[in-house]
Amino acid sequence: MKSILVAEQLSLKLRTQQGLVHCVRNVSFSLKEGEVLFVLGESGCGKSMLAMSLVKLIPRNIQYNLSGKVIFDETNLVEVEEDDLHHFRGKSIGFVFQNVMTALHPMFSIGEQIAEGMRYHLGLSRKEAAAEALYWLERVGISDAKRRTNHYPHELSGGQRQRIAIAVALASKPQILIADEPTTALDVTVQEQILTLLQGLRSELSMSILFITHDLGVVSAFADRILVMYAGKIVEEGSVFEIFRAPQHPYTKSLLQALPTAHVSKRLKTIPGSPPDLSRLPKGCAFAPRCPFAMNVCGLEDAELLTQNDKKCACHLYRSEARKELERFEVS
């Protein structure tokens, strides 16, 4: 499949009173046409900042340094001026934010909020946009849609607000949807409904989706390919089948081992320690202090993301001299 968006050595540093926060560290990946690509990792690993850096949605009150490339439609979005980014945001790249209550404007009805983007990006008249807004409310499964167009965000449930946020993002028919934890804080039934909705819309619109999550259950149900992120860096990349069948990086293995299973008597494994402070990263591999297979070299230098049989992994265990240690890990 052809790549629709390519990130090359993308890095984001935030300037804070505590110093530089290394949110995104030399991240490279491609999103293919019609693909669902998941970014998986613990809270605080930089997933959301990666998503926002792709379209430069960093809050204006924060000083930051963004470097590298994000190539979309033969344009490097990193170099595009803020005033020109509206040509890409919304129209070509839709965004569903993690906190939908703050993403939706409390002073405008949901019908107005869906229609606004279509009037701006698609040039529709007020009447045409209102009709399209009603269509999208029905399309995302809002019952009694005509009456709901006049409702405000605070009058809706969490699941309904999430559906509205998806409608706002998709109404301008973008080529890419970036969904940042869209099922967080929703009950399991509503989560499944949202995922089913996105799967259907992805096929209908031939859309690519970049999905940010920490939930492995969501990943297994929906992903084509996975990027595993730790401390601002991609540590493993592969198809959902390969990642679940034969994870390579110790961090990925640990995440999978912590998944609940049907064997209720089996004690769940946990990852020792805590994720590092992104403003005070350790030397070498950031996962080394928590890794049971860390070697001397892990504390001295970071591992590169190397390709092996259509998968990528950033781990010193995959050097030839450490292969036996890796095989022992896989057996155990």
N, C-alpha and C positions, 0 to 999 in steps of 0.2 A: 504493500500500500504506500501511496505517496504521503510524505510528511506535510502537514498543514502548518505546524508551528515548530520551530527549532530553537532551543536555548543552548547557548555555547558559553561555557565558563562564566555563568551568571553568579555574581556576588553582590550581597547587600549588607552594608554595615550601618548601624544606627549610632548616632552620637548621643550619649546620655551623660548624666552627672557621674555615673560609675565608670565611664569610659566607652570604648567602642564595643558594640554588641554585634557579633558575627552571626547574623541570622541565616544567611544563605552563603554557602562556601563553594565556589567553583562548580556550580551545578550545570551539567549538560544532559540534555535528553531531547527526544523528538516526540511529537504527538501526531499520529497518523490520521488520515481522513476516515471518518466513521468509527474511530476507536474510542473505547472507554479506558482511560489510563488513570490508575489510582496512585496517589501519593500517600504512603502509609507510615505512621510513626507515632511515638508517644507525644502527649501534650508538651508544648514548649520546644519541640525539635526544629521549628522553623517552617513547618508546612504552610501555614496561612501566609507568612511573609513571602514565601516563594510564590504562592498564587498571586498575591497583590503586586509583587515586583514584576511579574510578567506584563502587566498593563500599567505599571507605575501608579498604583493606588495607595501609596504610602501617605499617611496623614500629613497635611501641609505644615503642621506645627512641630514636626520632627525633622531634625537635620539628619541627612543620610547620604551615603555614597553608594551609587549603583553602577556596576561595571559589567562588562561582558556583552553578549548579544542575545536578543530575542527576535528571531526572524519570522515575520508573518507577512504574506503577500509581497515578498521581496523587499520588505522594509524592516530596518532594525528599530524596534519600538523603544529601545533604551535611549536612542539618540533623538527621538521625536519630542518636540517641545510640548509642554503641557497643554497649550491652547489648541494644538492640532490633534491631540490624542482622542478627542471626541469623535473623530472619524472612524476610530477603531472600537472604542468602548461602546458597548450597547448594540451597535449595528453589526459589527463583525464578531465581537467577543462579548458574550453575555456573562454576567457574574451573579451568583447566588451567595449572599453573605451568611456567615455563621449565625449572627444575631439578627434574626429577621425583624424583631420588634424595633430595633434601632435603624434597620435598613429601610423600612417603610416609613413614609412621612406621616406623623400623627394628625396633621391638619388637612390632609387631602383624602378624599374617598378612594377606595381601591380601584374603582372604575377610572377615575382621573389619573391615577398613578400608572395604570397599564396603558392608557391612551396617550399619555404625554410622550413616552418614548417613540411610539409609532408616528406621532405628528412630527416629531423632531427628526427622526432617522429616515422615515419612509415618505414624508411629505403628505400624509393623509389629512383630509379635512377633519374638523371637529366631529362631524356626523359619522364619517367613515371610521375614525379612530374609536368612537364610542361603540359602533357595531362590532369592530374587531375585538375590543376589550371584552364585550359580552361573549363573543366566540371563545376567547381564551379562558375566560372563567369557566365556561362549560367544558372546555377541552381538558383543563387540569382537575376536573371533578368537583367543582363547587356547586352544591345543590342550590336550587332556587336562585340561579345566577343573576337574573334580571334585577331582583330585589337587592341582592348583595352588592351590586355595583355602587350603591349609595352608602354602603357601610364603611366604617373607619377601622383601621387595624386593631384598635383596642376592643372592638366588638366581636372579634373572631378568635377562634381557638388557635393553639400553637400549630396544629396540623394544617388548618386553613390558611394561616399566615404564610406557612412554608409553601403551600401551593400557589398563593398569590405572588410570592417572591419569584417562583419559577415562571409564572405567567409573565411577570414584568420582564424577566431576563430573556424569555423566548419570543415575546410578541414581535420584536423587530427581526426575527428569523436569523439569528447569528450563525456563523459557521462553527463556532466553538462556544461551549458552555463551561465555565469554571465554577464548580460547586464546592464551596468551603463548608465541610461538615453539615450538609443539609438535613441530615437525620438526627443530629444531636438533640438531646432533651425531648425527643418524641417517643411515645410508647411503641412497642414492637409492631403492633398492628398498623399504626400510621407509618412507621418506617417502611414496612413492606409495601404499603400503598404508594409512597413517594418513589421508591425504587422501581416499582412496576410502571408508574407514570413516566419516569425518566427513560426507562428502557423502550417504552412504546414511542415516545417522542424522538428519541435518538434514531430509531429506524425510520420513522415517518419523515423526519427532516434531514436525514443523512448527515447528522451532526456529530462532531467530535466532542467528547466530554473529558475534562480533567477534574477528577473527584478527589477531594482532600478528606482523609478520615484517619481515625485511630482504631476503628472497629473492624477486626478481621472477619467477622461474620458478614458484614456488608460487602467486603472485598470479594469473598468467595462466591457471592451470589451474582455479582454484577460486572466484575473487572475482565478486561481482555489482557491487560498487562499491568505490572506493578512496579513502582519505584519505592524502595524502602529508604526512609530518611532518618538520619540520626545526627544530632548536633549540627544541623545546617548543611549536611552533606548527604549525597546519595551513596549508600553503602552496598546496595544490591538492586539489580534490575532484571526482570524476566517476565515471561508469560505467567498468568495466574496458575496454570497447571504445573509449570516447572517450579515456581516458588513454593507451592504447597507440597509438591511431590518430593522435591530435593532441594531445600533451601541451602545456601552456601555460607552466607555470613553468620557468625555466631549470634549476632543480634537478631537476625531474622529467625534463626532456629529457636532462640529463647522466646520470641514472641509467639511462635507456633506452639511451643511446649506449654505456654501459659494459657492456651485455649481450653475452656471446659470441654469435657467429652462425656459420652454416655456412661462411662465407667465411673459411677459416683464414688466408688471406694478409692479411686486413684487420687492421690494428693497432687494438687496443681503445683507446678513449678513456678517460681517467681524469679525475676531478674534482680540480683543483689544490687544495693546502692541506688543512686539517683542519677538522672541525666545531668550532664555538666552545665554549669553556668556559661551561657554563650558569650559573656563578657570576660570570662577567665577560663578559656579552654586549656586543657592539659596539653603538654607537648606530645607529639606523635599521634597515635590513634585515639580519638576521643572516647571510644568504647573500651579501651584497654583496662581502665580501673575496675570495670564491671565484668570483664571477660574471663572465664575460667581457663582459657587457652592462650592467654596473652604471653608473648615471648619478649625477650629483651628488646628486640628491634621495634616492637609495638610502642614502646615508650619513648623511642628516639625519633621515628619518622612515620608520617601518615602513609597509608597504603593507597596506591592509585586504583582507579576503577578500571579493571582489566576485563576484556571480553573472552569468554570461554563457551563455545557451543551455543551461541545465541543468548547467553546470559552474561551479565556483568556483575563483578563483585570486587569490593575494595577491602582486601584482607591479606595480611602477610602469610596466613596459613596456605595460601594458594601458590606460594613460591615452591619450586620443586623440592627444596631441601626440607620443607615442612609438610610434605604430602602425607607422610605416614601419620603425623599427629592429627591431620584432618580426618583420615580414614578411621582412626581410633575414635574420634569424636562422633562420626556418623554411626558407627556400630553401637556406641553407648546410647 
